[in-house]
Amino acid sequence: MWYLEASPQLRLRPSHLLLMIYRYVSGIYQVGDLSALNYVKGFLDASAGGKAATPRRILTVSGHGIGEAEMWLAERFSNAEINAISSRMVDTQLLQFLRIAQAKDIKAVFSEFQRRVGSYKVLSELAADPGLVPYWCDQAQSIQRVFGHANVGVYSDAPHALPESKKYDLIFASHGSKYFSAAVAEKLRSHLAPGGHLAILLPSPDDHADGIRARFANSRHVRDAKQIFENHLADRGYTLTRDVLPHAGLVELAQRREVIHFSVLAPANLILLGELILRSLGEHISDRARLEALNATAAGFKELQIPVNEELMLYIVEAKA
């Protein structure tokens, strides 16, 4: 295990930098979150008889990183208490870094990361992207402005460890987490205040993996890449756990479902690398093995040029009567 130090008090692991690269190159999950949140707000406004929705307590459960969704909510529900939680420590650790990091700190960790991955051509090129550091400097400033507000807080525990006393008017659980299940949905529902709503955003079921509306993540190219990636890790002694998305249980639980379609303009080979990064971040894998497997897999798909389409399913669950 090795660290990238901006100062003795500020340091990250390579997995944190990979998460930052993923969130920079792949707009899928940010666009998905904001599309879903716009729909949820419209739904809540309509449920309130056309008046603006005013949830007082909001919880977000992230599957891919904390920041964008919480800032969107804070801007639209300025008087609400907002809590954020993730099933992965890498998300909350990165957030804590961004809440205090200055531009020089972000430049320092990326400079060190670029030096460390110099022998990995694909990752080295990405780390040298001229827009990467400015993007995260801007994000850090926005996060410090929003998360410095007294009404925004972050839990370090997993969703199932929430105190029983915590109740929310709105809970937004975003896609991408292998730790999400129908049981977690039931647990979160128990934290709804009377009249509250739980919104759950997940990748749609793989019903048309090779059709005209196929999700990029379910395309043959990505499936092949994930298998190659898993083989590289297996050669190094690591096995990835399988994702199981709880659609069957949620169909019975939800009162409303909505399909969200959109396209991402970023190059397919970068989005593919983002999928691989996200696939492995929650696993206990050595830094070297993860970097080697990512670079070796991505190198074989550098010329990939296909549309990047996404299809997500939004479930809205009401509080128990």
GUKOL-200340 format. One line per field, with one value per atom (N, C-alpha, C): residue in one letter; x, y, z; atom name. Coordinates in pm, whole numbers, plus 50000, padded with zeros to 5 digits. Layout:
<rs>
residuo A,... $
px X,... $
py Y,... $
pz Z,... $
atomo CA,... $
</rs>
This chain:
<rs>
residuo M,M,M,W,W,W,Y,Y,Y,L,L,L,E,E,E,A,A,A,S,S,S,P,P,P,Q,Q,Q,L,L,L,R,R,R,L,L,L,R,R,R,P,P,P,S,S,S,H,H,H,L,L,L,L,L,L,L,L,L,M,M,M,I,I,I,Y,Y,Y,R,R,R,Y,Y,Y,V,V,V,S,S,S,G,G,G,I,I,I,Y,Y,Y,Q,Q,Q,V,V,V,G,G,G,D,D,D,L,L,L,S,S,S,A,A,A,L,L,L,N,N,N,Y,Y,Y,V,V,V,K,K,K,G,G,G,F,F,F,L,L,L,D,D,D,A,A,A,S,S,S,A,A,A,G,G,G,G,G,G,K,K,K,A,A,A,A,A,A,T,T,T,P,P,P,R,R,R,R,R,R,I,I,I,L,L,L,T,T,T,V,V,V,S,S,S,G,G,G,H,H,H,G,G,G,I,I,I,G,G,G,E,E,E,A,A,A,E,E,E,M,M,M,W,W,W,L,L,L,A,A,A,E,E,E,R,R,R,F,F,F,S,S,S,N,N,N,A,A,A,E,E,E,I,I,I,N,N,N,A,A,A,I,I,I,S,S,S,S,S,S,R,R,R,M,M,M,V,V,V,D,D,D,T,T,T,Q,Q,Q,L,L,L,L,L,L,Q,Q,Q,F,F,F,L,L,L,R,R,R,I,I,I,A,A,A,Q,Q,Q,A,A,A,K,K,K,D,D,D,I,I,I,K,K,K,A,A,A,V,V,V,F,F,F,S,S,S,E,E,E,F,F,F,Q,Q,Q,R,R,R,R,R,R,V,V,V,G,G,G,S,S,S,Y,Y,Y,K,K,K,V,V,V,L,L,L,S,S,S,E,E,E,L,L,L,A,A,A,A,A,A,D,D,D,P,P,P,G,G,G,L,L,L,V,V,V,P,P,P,Y,Y,Y,W,W,W,C,C,C,D,D,D,Q,Q,Q,A,A,A,Q,Q,Q,S,S,S,I,I,I,Q,Q,Q,R,R,R,V,V,V,F,F,F,G,G,G,H,H,H,A,A,A,N,N,N,V,V,V,G,G,G,V,V,V,Y,Y,Y,S,S,S,D,D,D,A,A,A,P,P,P,H,H,H,A,A,A,L,L,L,P,P,P,E,E,E,S,S,S,K,K,K,K,K,K,Y,Y,Y,D,D,D,L,L,L,I,I,I,F,F,F,A,A,A,S,S,S,H,H,H,G,G,G,S,S,S,K,K,K,Y,Y,Y,F,F,F,S,S,S,A,A,A,A,A,A,V,V,V,A,A,A,E,E,E,K,K,K,L,L,L,R,R,R,S,S,S,H,H,H,L,L,L,A,A,A,P,P,P,G,G,G,G,G,G,H,H,H,L,L,L,A,A,A,I,I,I,L,L,L,L,L,L,P,P,P,S,S,S,P,P,P,D,D,D,D,D,D,H,H,H,A,A,A,D,D,D,G,G,G,I,I,I,R,R,R,A,A,A,R,R,R,F,F,F,A,A,A,N,N,N,S,S,S,R,R,R,H,H,H,V,V,V,R,R,R,D,D,D,A,A,A,K,K,K,Q,Q,Q,I,I,I,F,F,F,E,E,E,N,N,N,H,H,H,L,L,L,A,A,A,D,D,D,R,R,R,G,G,G,Y,Y,Y,T,T,T,L,L,L,T,T,T,R,R,R,D,D,D,V,V,V,L,L,L,P,P,P,H,H,H,A,A,A,G,G,G,L,L,L,V,V,V,E,E,E,L,L,L,A,A,A,Q,Q,Q,R,R,R,R,R,R,E,E,E,V,V,V,I,I,I,H,H,H,F,F,F,S,S,S,V,V,V,L,L,L,A,A,A,P,P,P,A,A,A,N,N,N,L,L,L,I,I,I,L,L,L,L,L,L,G,G,G,E,E,E,L,L,L,I,I,I,L,L,L,R,R,R,S,S,S,L,L,L,G,G,G,E,E,E,H,H,H,I,I,I,S,S,S,D,D,D,R,R,R,A,A,A,R,R,R,L,L,L,E,E,E,A,A,A,L,L,L,N,N,N,A,A,A,T,T,T,A,A,A,A,A,A,G,G,G,F,F,F,K,K,K,E,E,E,L,L,L,Q,Q,Q,I,I,I,P,P,P,V,V,V,N,N,N,E,E,E,E,E,E,L,L,L,M,M,M,L,L,L,Y,Y,Y,I,I,I,V,V,V,E,E,E,A,A,A,K,K,K,A,A,A $
px 50084,50000,50088,50055,50131,50036,50087,50006,50064,49975,50012,49990,50096,50086,50091,49991,49995,50060,50041,50101,50090,50154,50140,49996,49912,49772,49681,49727,49645,49711,49654,49710,49599,49621,49525,49596,49517,49568,49541,49606,49578,49430,49359,49217,49137,49176,49108,49131,49254,49284,49210,49198,49122,48975,48921,48782,48768,48866,48862,48871,48955,48964,48833,48778,48649,48541,48530,48425,48451,48575,48608,48575,48617,48601,48462,48389,48260,48148,48066,47953,47827,47836,47715,47642,47713,47644,47603,47684,47642,47517,47516,47398,47278,47300,47191,47131,47218,47171,47087,47139,47071,46940,46938,46814,46709,46752,46659,46611,46702,46663,46565,46584,46487,46349,46347,46218,46157,46239,46188,46131,46200,46149,46016,46006,45879,45768,45802,45704,45659,45754,45720,45637,45672,45594,45450,45435,45300,45223,45294,45228,45184,45253,45217,45112,45046,44940,44991,45110,45165,45252,45259,45346,45488,45583,45721,45740,45804,45829,45925,45903,45989,46028,46100,46147,46244,46226,46310,46432,46423,46534,46556,46678,46711,46834,46831,46945,46982,47110,47158,47243,47227,47306,47376,47508,47581,47641,47639,47706,47830,47867,47978,48052,48018,48089,47994,48040,47956,47997,47897,47928,47822,47807,47720,47573,47521,47380,47352,47443,47423,47425,47513,47517,47390,47338,47211,47098,47091,46984,46998,47121,47142,47101,47120,47083,46931,46859,46715,46634,46694,46625,46718,46733,46834,46810,46687,46657,46655,46684,46677,46806,46792,46908,46942,47064,47105,47214,47191,47293,47334,47459,47510,47577,47566,47624,47665,47766,47808,47847,47834,47874,48025,48095,48239,48314,48414,48495,48570,48603,48678,48602,48469,48389,48397,48377,48379,48520,48620,48759,48795,48755,48782,48708,48585,48509,48579,48629,48697,48821,48890,49005,48960,48855,48808,48752,48705,48647,48752,48880,48983,49099,49103,49216,49214,49332,49349,49401,49404,49448,49587,49678,49814,49817,49724,49717,49670,49571,49519,49625,49694,49802,49911,49942,50050,50018,49895,49863,49855,49804,49798,49937,50023,50160,50233,50214,50277,50217,50085,50019,50072,50083,50135,50277,50359,50495,50493,50403,50398,50346,50256,50196,50261,50381,50449,50468,50481,50501,50370,50256,50125,50072,50087,50065,49925,49821,49684,49657,49693,49667,49752,49876,49963,49907,49854,49793,49671,49592,49474,49513,49613,49656,49713,49759,49816,49713,49588,49483,49481,49490,49500,49377,49264,49144,49120,49198,49171,49190,49304,49331,49238,49220,49125,48984,48941,48807,48794,48895,48886,48913,48986,49000,48866,48793,48659,48563,48571,48482,48510,48636,48672,48616,48626,48572,48422,48352,48205,48168,48240,48212,48237,48345,48374,48267,48216,48111,47981,47942,47815,47826,47931,47943,47990,48034,48067,47943,47829,47703,47667,47612,47582,47479,47398,47290,47331,47458,47505,47604,47578,47665,47686,47794,47829,47846,47782,47799,47915,47988,48095,48049,47928,47876,47802,47778,47699,47550,47466,47323,47254,47292,47223,47255,47357,47395,47337,47247,47184,47110,47119,47043,46893,46825,46681,46604,46658,46586,46588,46677,46689,46574,46498,46385,46402,46362,46383,46255,46240,46128,46160,46289,46332,46464,46471,46596,46622,46741,46780,46898,46876,46981,47021,47146,47188,47255,47258,47301,47451,47493,47635,47691,47611,47666,47628,47727,47701,47645,47649,47602,47452,47388,47246,47165,47054,46968,46828,46733,46596,46591,46678,46681,46728,46826,46871,46759,46685,46572,46468,46440,46345,46398,46528,46589,46577,46608,46597,46453,46360,46219,46178,46237,46202,46246,46333,46380,46302,46194,46110,46015,46005,45904,45768,45660,45526,45513,45467,45453,45581,45691,45819,45830,45936,45957,46102,46120,46251,46263,46363,46389,46515,46506,46618,46649,46773,46816,46915,46880,46964,46976,47085,47089,46970,46911,46793,46831,46731,46760,46817,46897,46964,46870,46764,46664,46697,46777,46809,46955,47042,47185,47245,47195,47255,47157,47050,46951,46990,46904,46932,46939,46869,46869,46958,47050,47132,47214,47226,47316,47460,47540,47681,47747,47713,47774,47740,47633,47594,47634,47705,47744,47846,47859,47954,48096,48131,48267,48297,48202,48225,48222,48133,48131,48263,48316,48446,48556,48554,48657,48653,48533,48521,48574,48550,48601,48754,48810,48956,49014,48948,48992,48991,48882,48873,48980,49011,49116,49252,49279,49406,49417,49306,49309,49323,49255,49265,49408,49479,49620,49705,49655,49728,49671,49576,49525,49401,49327,49210,49085,48974,48845,48744,48676,48577,48443,48373,48238,48143,48035,47939,47835,47796,47688,47554,47466,47330,47235,47166,47077,46936,46875,46752,46624,46616,46497,46369,46378,46257,46194,46274,46221,46169,46233,46192,46062,46038,45912,45794,45808,45699,45691,45805,45810,45767,45798,45779,45635,45594,45463,45471,45592,45609,45745,45749,45874,45886,46009,46033,46165,46165,46287,46353,46483,46559,46662,46653,46748,46831,46958,47039,47167,47236,47363,47474,47593,47712,47805,47859,47941,48088,48130,48270,48307,48433,48475,48447,48408,48369,48483,48607,48718,48741,48714,48729,48614,48495,48381,48401,48455,48483,48582,48688,48784,48715,48624,48548,48468,48407,48331,48422,48542,48636,48682,48709,48750,48641,48517,48407,48385,48408,48388,48477,48596,48693,48714,48656,48692,48649,48541,48496,48564,48661,48726,48861,48902,49033,49137,49193,49291,49413,49530,49651,49654,49717,49725,49792,49900,49974,49891,49823,49743,49630,49564,49454,49504,49614,49668,49714,49781,49828,49711,49608,49493,49414,49397,49325,49399,49528,49605,49610,49634,49644,49512,49400,49269,49235,49249,49212,49296,49421,49508,49452,49375,49318,49192,49143,49017,49034,49157,49183,49114,49088,49025,48873,48817,48672,48593,48504,48421,48277,48198,48056,47978,47847,47767,47762,47764,47755,47614,47529,47391,47373,47283,47253,47102,47063,46923,46918,46852,46841,46695,46672,46536,46526,46429,46404,46280,46298,46187,46154,46027,45984,45898,45942,45878,45822,45700,45638,45661,45653,45663,45548,45571,45464,45354,45230,45116,45114 $
py 49881,50000,50124,50221,50345,50464,50579,50699,50812,50905,51026,51141,51208,51308,51450,51530,51674,51742,51681,51727,51611,51617,51507,51483,51586,51571,51537,51557,51536,51434,51315,51213,51123,51070,50983,50856,50753,50631,50635,50551,50548,50525,50448,50424,50553,50648,50777,50855,50850,50920,50855,50723,50655,50696,50709,50755,50896,50982,51118,51117,51031,51019,50968,50867,50813,50919,50997,51098,51213,51230,51333,51286,51164,51120,51066,51023,50958,51043,51098,51178,51097,50964,50882,50900,50884,50880,51019,51122,51256,51296,51270,51302,51222,51095,51011,51062,51097,51151,51276,51371,51498,51482,51393,51365,51308,51213,51151,51251,51335,51432,51535,51575,51666,51602,51474,51403,51393,51358,51343,51475,51585,51714,51746,51718,51740,51654,51530,51439,51492,51538,51590,51717,51805,51927,51893,51794,51754,51693,51615,51553,51657,51773,51881,51974,51928,52008,52122,52106,52209,52309,52300,52389,52333,52419,52374,52278,52164,52067,52124,52093,52147,52038,51934,51836,51901,51870,51931,51847,51716,51625,51534,51533,51458,51371,51248,51157,51113,51116,51058,50936,50832,50709,50690,50709,50711,50576,50547,50427,50458,50585,50619,50745,50806,50925,51030,51104,51204,51343,51424,51560,51623,51575,51640,51641,51526,51519,51606,51603,51680,51830,51873,52015,52058,51973,52001,52016,51926,51931,52054,52087,52201,52331,52339,52461,52476,52366,52372,52361,52303,52292,52353,52483,52552,52543,52518,52509,52367,52271,52130,52086,51991,51921,51806,51802,51701,51615,51484,51387,51305,51264,51180,51058,50946,50822,50738,50654,50566,50431,50327,50194,50174,50269,50254,50367,50330,50429,50519,50468,50547,50675,50669,50787,50893,50851,50947,50999,50916,50961,51067,51046,51145,51275,51263,51384,51464,51395,51465,51539,51478,51545,51671,51660,51773,51886,51852,51955,52050,52009,52097,52123,52052,52064,52197,52255,52374,52331,52426,52394,52332,52383,52329,52184,52147,52009,51915,51958,51875,51859,51967,51959,51864,51868,51785,51637,51597,51454,51402,51484,51439,51434,51528,51525,51400,51364,51243,51118,51118,51004,50985,51095,51086,51029,51068,51015,50866,50824,50683,50592,50643,50557,50580,50638,50669,50549,50429,50309,50250,50304,50257,50361,50334,50436,50496,50413,50462,50551,50502,50578,50705,50697,50814,50925,50888,50987,51052,50972,51027,51121,51082,51165,51298,51303,51425,51509,51467,51543,51686,51787,51926,51977,51910,51956,51893,51790,51711,51791,51853,51930,52050,52133,52245,52200,52085,52034,52008,51941,51906,52025,52123,52246,52317,52322,52383,52303,52169,52084,52103,52111,52129,52260,52366,52495,52487,52421,52408,52323,52214,52126,52199,52276,52350,52455,52515,52616,52551,52438,52374,52292,52210,52121,52194,52316,52396,52448,52432,52475,52382,52439,52361,52252,52264,52169,52050,52039,51927,51845,51717,51629,51497,51426,51300,51192,51077,50962,50877,50816,50725,50579,50554,50417,50380,50252,50202,50225,50220,50249,50165,50038,49952,49989,50078,50116,50250,50306,50433,50419,50519,50513,50504,50422,50403,50534,50627,50752,50848,50825,50918,50896,51002,50997,51107,51076,51170,51184,51304,51328,51279,51278,51230,51156,51035,50958,50929,50966,50941,50846,50725,50623,50608,50643,50643,50512,50488,50361,50342,50219,50192,50113,50087,50020,49873,49788,49644,49605,49701,49672,49697,49749,49778,49651,49639,49521,49560,49469,49494,49508,49435,49445,49584,49640,49777,49876,49853,49940,49938,49821,49810,49882,49869,49937,50089,50140,50283,50330,50248,50285,50303,50226,50238,50371,50443,50574,50689,50658,50764,50817,50950,51012,50993,51007,50995,51087,51029,51105,51119,51059,51070,50977,50998,50918,50873,50750,50692,50678,50743,50733,50651,50546,50455,50452,50483,50486,50374,50285,50170,50152,50090,50052,49963,49982,49903,49757,49666,49523,49500,49398,49370,49294,49363,49298,49309,49406,49425,49467,49378,49411,49448,49393,49421,49488,49545,49613,49757,49828,49965,50058,50023,50105,50045,49962,49892,49988,49958,50033,50003,50107,50090,49990,49997,49909,49763,49737,49598,49556,49642,49610,49496,49433,49322,49368,49489,49539,49552,49608,49627,49492,49404,49271,49200,49210,49148,49211,49345,49414,49374,49364,49326,49186,49096,48959,48958,49035,49044,49103,49207,49272,49172,49096,48996,48889,48852,48753,48805,48932,48993,48991,49024,49023,48881,48786,48646,48596,48638,48599,48653,48757,48817,48776,48680,48624,48690,48769,48840,48800,48792,48760,48868,48922,49026,48963,49024,48978,49022,48948,48976,49078,49166,49260,49189,49210,49157,49273,49318,49433,49385,49446,49392,49438,49429,49483,49408,49276,49199,49245,49260,49304,49446,49532,49672,49691,49607,49616,49599,49509,49486,49598,49664,49765,49902,49935,50071,50098,50221,50266,50328,50363,50429,50392,50375,50347,50439,50480,50567,50527,50514,50482,50613,50624,50743,50705,50768,50744,50869,50853,50965,50911,51000,50964,51048,50994,51063,51091,51213,51254,51216,51175,51138,51015,51000,50885,50752,50655,50525,50457,50472,50402,50457,50587,50644,50600,50595,50550,50404,50325,50184,50175,50254,50253,50293,50391,50430,50316,50236,50120,50021,50001,49909,49963,50093,50154,50134,50167,50155,50011,49919,49777,49727,49787,49730,49811,49930,50018,49966,49891,49842,49715,49667,49540,49561,49460,49463,49409,49499,49465,49553,49498,49579,49689,49801,49914,49871,49799,49760,49670,49571,49478,49552,49643,49718,49803,49874,49961,49878,49767,49682,49627,49578,49519,49624,49741,49849,49891,49914,49962,49858,49732,49625,49607,49613,49595,49713,49835,49954,49969,49924,49936,49861,49755,49677,49735,49845,49905,50055,50097,50240,50294,50209,50254,50234,50201,50175,50301,50290,50404,50356,50359,50323,50424,50440,50533,50490,50589,50561,50598,50498,50517,50463,50523,50478,50465,50365,50347,50311,50394,50375,50361,50293,50277,50349,50438,50512,50454,50410,50357,50459,50486,50575,50494,50491,50411,50507,50487,50572,50516,50604,50561,50469,50378,50290,50372,50331,50405,50386 $
pz 50000,50000,50000,49912,49915,49910,49955,49968,49884,49848,49778,49876,49913,50019,49964,50002,49977,50097,50214,50339,50437,50553,50650,50692,50682,50722,50605,50483,50364,50272,50267,50179,50128,50007,49942,49896,49871,49810,49661,49582,49438,49407,49490,49464,49469,49554,49558,49428,49378,49252,49136,49137,49033,49037,49158,49170,49115,49140,49088,48935,48879,48734,48677,48740,48695,48691,48798,48805,48707,48666,48568,48426,48391,48251,48221,48321,48297,48354,48266,48313,48337,48327,48333,48466,48575,48703,48750,48718,48753,48676,48544,48463,48509,48541,48589,48718,48813,48941,48921,48842,48827,48749,48650,48578,48671,48755,48849,48953,49004,49106,49049,48925,48862,48855,48820,48814,48954,49053,49189,49240,49214,49260,49193,49062,48994,49052,49085,49146,49282,49363,49496,49485,49388,49368,49330,49240,49198,49315,49398,49514,49615,49613,49706,49648,49540,49481,49396,49335,49250,49322,49455,49532,49533,49561,49568,49685,49659,49765,49868,49994,50101,50201,50156,50254,50352,50480,50584,50616,50595,50624,50503,50451,50330,50357,50306,50314,50173,50140,50014,50045,49964,49976,49843,49839,49714,49678,49548,49500,49419,49405,49317,49357,49469,49513,49567,49667,49733,49682,49647,49605,49518,49395,49299,49341,49381,49420,49542,49638,49761,49733,49641,49607,49535,49448,49378,49480,49574,49675,49764,49803,49892,49826,49694,49623,49611,49604,49582,49711,49814,49943,50049,50042,50122,50272,50313,50456,50509,50422,50463,50533,50624,50680,50586,50536,50439,50499,50501,50542,50421,50415,50307,50366,50294,50342,50221,50236,50129,50188,50107,50152,50142,50079,50059,50130,50206,50275,50178,50058,49963,49927,49926,49893,50002,50127,50237,50262,50241,50260,50156,50031,49928,49958,50004,50037,50147,50249,50358,50307,50211,50149,50077,49996,49916,50002,50120,50207,50264,50260,50316,50220,50107,50015,49941,49924,49842,49704,49611,49475,49475,49558,49561,49609,49698,49747,49637,49561,49452,49343,49311,49212,49260,49389,49443,49433,49469,49466,49322,49230,49091,49028,49066,49016,49062,49190,49243,49180,49159,49096,48953,48879,48742,48741,48837,48846,48876,48966,49009,48898,48813,48709,48573,48573,48447,48356,48414,48333,48280,48325,48278,48178,48049,47946,47951,47959,47955,48076,48194,48316,48321,48271,48271,48183,48067,47977,48043,48110,48177,48290,48367,48479,48432,48306,48250,48176,48174,48105,48158,48070,48117,48192,48175,48243,48379,48413,48533,48662,48677,48800,48813,48708,48721,48758,48703,48736,48885,48942,49084,49176,49127,49205,49216,49104,49105,49193,49182,49263,49412,49447,49589,49642,49563,49605,49626,49533,49545,49666,49686,49799,49931,49937,50061,50088,49982,50000,50050,49990,50025,50152,50162,50277,50402,50386,50504,50575,50509,50569,50684,50789,50911,50887,50781,50758,50671,50636,50554,50635,50650,50727,50657,50693,50629,50734,50713,50800,50749,50839,50798,50803,50853,50861,50733,50716,50604,50630,50524,50542,50649,50662,50758,50903,50922,51058,51101,51021,51059,51192,51278,51403,51377,51453,51432,51445,51523,51548,51430,51332,51219,51121,51095,51002,50898,50774,50664,50581,50524,50433,50292,50258,50126,50142,50085,50080,49933,49886,49747,49745,49694,49686,49540,49507,49367,49329,49200,49143,49150,49115,49106,49222,49325,49442,49444,49455,49463,49599,49692,49827,49842,49738,49749,49726,49798,49787,49828,49805,49850,50002,50072,50218,50261,50189,50220,50192,50082,50051,50163,50216,50327,50450,50474,50589,50572,50454,50429,50440,50392,50402,50547,50637,50779,50837,50764,50810,50748,50677,50621,50727,50732,50817,50752,50826,50766,50644,50533,50410,50330,50377,50309,50190,50109,49989,49979,49933,49905,49753,49693,49550,49528,49447,49425,49276,49241,49101,49076,48982,48952,48800,48754,48613,48581,48463,48427,48412,48422,48402,48262,48249,48122,48029,47984,47900,47752,47711,47569,47557,47602,47610,47475,47364,47234,47140,47192,47109,47082,47011,46972,47093,47200,47321,47430,47390,47489,47572,47701,47788,47746,47744,47711,47805,47932,48031,48008,47932,47904,47762,47691,47554,47553,47437,47423,47456,47414,47436,47585,47660,47803,47874,47833,47894,47871,47749,47719,47804,47814,47890,48037,48092,48233,48256,48159,48174,48167,48075,48065,48193,48243,48367,48483,48494,48601,48584,48460,48436,48480,48449,48493,48646,48712,48859,48913,48848,48891,48881,48775,48759,48874,48940,49052,49186,49183,49307,49363,49281,49331,49253,49324,49263,49299,49198,49223,49260,49353,49386,49277,49260,49153,49198,49105,49132,49116,49211,49201,49226,49123,49137,49173,49274,49335,49269,49136,49069,49107,49117,49147,49279,49382,49510,49507,49426,49422,49344,49246,49171,49266,49361,49457,49560,49588,49694,49646,49520,49469,49427,49450,49403,49264,49221,49091,49034,48901,48832,48711,48684,48569,48504,48371,48297,48253,48273,48238,48132,48014,47905,47883,47852,47808,47744,47674,47610,47670,47668,47720,47603,47596,47483,47498,47615,47635,47550,47511,47429,47498,47417,47471,47545,47496,47564,47704,47726,47859,47950,47895,47975,48015,47923,47954,48070,48065,48176,48306,48298,48417,48474,48388,48433,48507,48457,48521,48656,48661,48788,48891,48853,48949,48991,48898,48926,49038,49053,49146,49273,49283,49394,49531,49535,49664,49710,49632,49660,49731,49806,49871,49774,49697,49594,49616,49597,49615,49510,49545,49452,49321,49332,49213,49122,49182,49101,49030,49100,49038,48922,48942,48836,48716,48741,48631,48551,48620,48552,48474,48533,48464,48337,48349,48235,48124,48161,48061,47988,48059,47996,47906,47958,47882,47755,47759,47642,47522,47547,47437,47378,47435,47387,47357,47330,47309,47184,47085,46961,46962,47076,47083,47051,46952,46912,46890,46994,46986,47069,47043,47123,47269,47357,47501,47546,47552,47595,47736,47810,47945,47962,48037,48073,48221,48298,48442,48481,48591,48643,48777,48786,48909,48978,49101,49181,49290,49309,49416,49513,49638,49743,49848,49885,49986,50126,50225,50364,50398,50489,50533,50600,50573,50630,50782 $
atomo N,CA,C,N,CA,C,N,CA,C,N,CA,C,N,CA,C,N,CA,C,N,CA,C,N,CA,C,N,CA,C,N,CA,C,N,CA,C,N,CA,C,N,CA,C,N,CA,C,N,CA,C,N,CA,C,N,CA,C,N,CA,C,N,CA,C,N,CA,C,N,CA,C,N,CA,C,N,CA,C,N,CA,C,N,CA,C,N,CA,C,N,CA,C,N,CA,C,N,CA,C,N,CA,C,N,CA,C,N,CA,C,N,CA,C,N,CA,C,N,CA,C,N,CA,C,N,CA,C,N,CA,C,N,CA,C,N,CA,C,N,CA,C,N,CA,C,N,CA,C,N,CA,C,N,CA,C,N,CA,C,N,CA,C,N,CA,C,N,CA,C,N,CA,C,N,CA,C,N,CA,C,N,CA,C,N,CA,C,N,CA,C,N,CA,C,N,CA,C,N,CA,C,N,CA,C,N,CA,C,N,CA,C,N,CA,C,N,CA,C,N,CA,C,N,CA,C,N,CA,C,N,CA,C,N,CA,C,N,CA,C,N,CA,C,N,CA,C,N,CA,C,N,CA,C,N,CA,C,N,CA,C,N,CA,C,N,CA,C,N,CA,C,N,CA,C,N,CA,C,N,CA,C,N,CA,C,N,CA,C,N,CA,C,N,CA,C,N,CA,C,N,CA,C,N,CA,C,N,CA,C,N,CA,C,N,CA,C,N,CA,C,N,CA,C,N,CA,C,N,CA,C,N,CA,C,N,CA,C,N,CA,C,N,CA,C,N,CA,C,N,CA,C,N,CA,C,N,CA,C,N,CA,C,N,CA,C,N,CA,C,N,CA,C,N,CA,C,N,CA,C,N,CA,C,N,CA,C,N,CA,C,N,CA,C,N,CA,C,N,CA,C,N,CA,C,N,CA,C,N,CA,C,N,CA,C,N,CA,C,N,CA,C,N,CA,C,N,CA,C,N,CA,C,N,CA,C,N,CA,C,N,CA,C,N,CA,C,N,CA,C,N,CA,C,N,CA,C,N,CA,C,N,CA,C,N,CA,C,N,CA,C,N,CA,C,N,CA,C,N,CA,C,N,CA,C,N,CA,C,N,CA,C,N,CA,C,N,CA,C,N,CA,C,N,CA,C,N,CA,C,N,CA,C,N,CA,C,N,CA,C,N,CA,C,N,CA,C,N,CA,C,N,CA,C,N,CA,C,N,CA,C,N,CA,C,N,CA,C,N,CA,C,N,CA,C,N,CA,C,N,CA,C,N,CA,C,N,CA,C,N,CA,C,N,CA,C,N,CA,C,N,CA,C,N,CA,C,N,CA,C,N,CA,C,N,CA,C,N,CA,C,N,CA,C,N,CA,C,N,CA,C,N,CA,C,N,CA,C,N,CA,C,N,CA,C,N,CA,C,N,CA,C,N,CA,C,N,CA,C,N,CA,C,N,CA,C,N,CA,C,N,CA,C,N,CA,C,N,CA,C,N,CA,C,N,CA,C,N,CA,C,N,CA,C,N,CA,C,N,CA,C,N,CA,C,N,CA,C,N,CA,C,N,CA,C,N,CA,C,N,CA,C,N,CA,C,N,CA,C,N,CA,C,N,CA,C,N,CA,C,N,CA,C,N,CA,C,N,CA,C,N,CA,C,N,CA,C,N,CA,C,N,CA,C,N,CA,C,N,CA,C,N,CA,C,N,CA,C,N,CA,C,N,CA,C,N,CA,C,N,CA,C,N,CA,C,N,CA,C,N,CA,C,N,CA,C,N,CA,C,N,CA,C,N,CA,C,N,CA,C,N,CA,C,N,CA,C,N,CA,C,N,CA,C,N,CA,C,N,CA,C,N,CA,C,N,CA,C,N,CA,C,N,CA,C,N,CA,C,N,CA,C,N,CA,C,N,CA,C,N,CA,C,N,CA,C,N,CA,C,N,CA,C,N,CA,C,N,CA,C,N,CA,C,N,CA,C,N,CA,C,N,CA,C,N,CA,C,N,CA,C,N,CA,C,N,CA,C,N,CA,C,N,CA,C,N,CA,C,N,CA,C,N,CA,C,N,CA,C,N,CA,C,N,CA,C,N,CA,C,N,CA,C,N,CA,C,N,CA,C,N,CA,C,N,CA,C,N,CA,C,N,CA,C,N,CA,C,N,CA,C,N,CA,C,N,CA,C,N,CA,C,N,CA,C,N,CA,C,N,CA,C,N,CA,C,N,CA,C,N,CA,C,N,CA,C,N,CA,C,N,CA,C,N,CA,C,N,CA,C,N,CA,C,N,CA,C,N,CA,C,N,CA,C,N,CA,C,N,CA,C,N,CA,C,N,CA,C,N,CA,C,N,CA,C,N,CA,C,N,CA,C,N,CA,C,N,CA,C,N,CA,C,N,CA,C,N,CA,C,N,CA,C,N,CA,C,N,CA,C,N,CA,C,N,CA,C,N,CA,C,N,CA,C,N,CA,C,N,CA,C,N,CA,C,N,CA,C,N,CA,C,N,CA,C,N,CA,C,N,CA,C $
</rs>
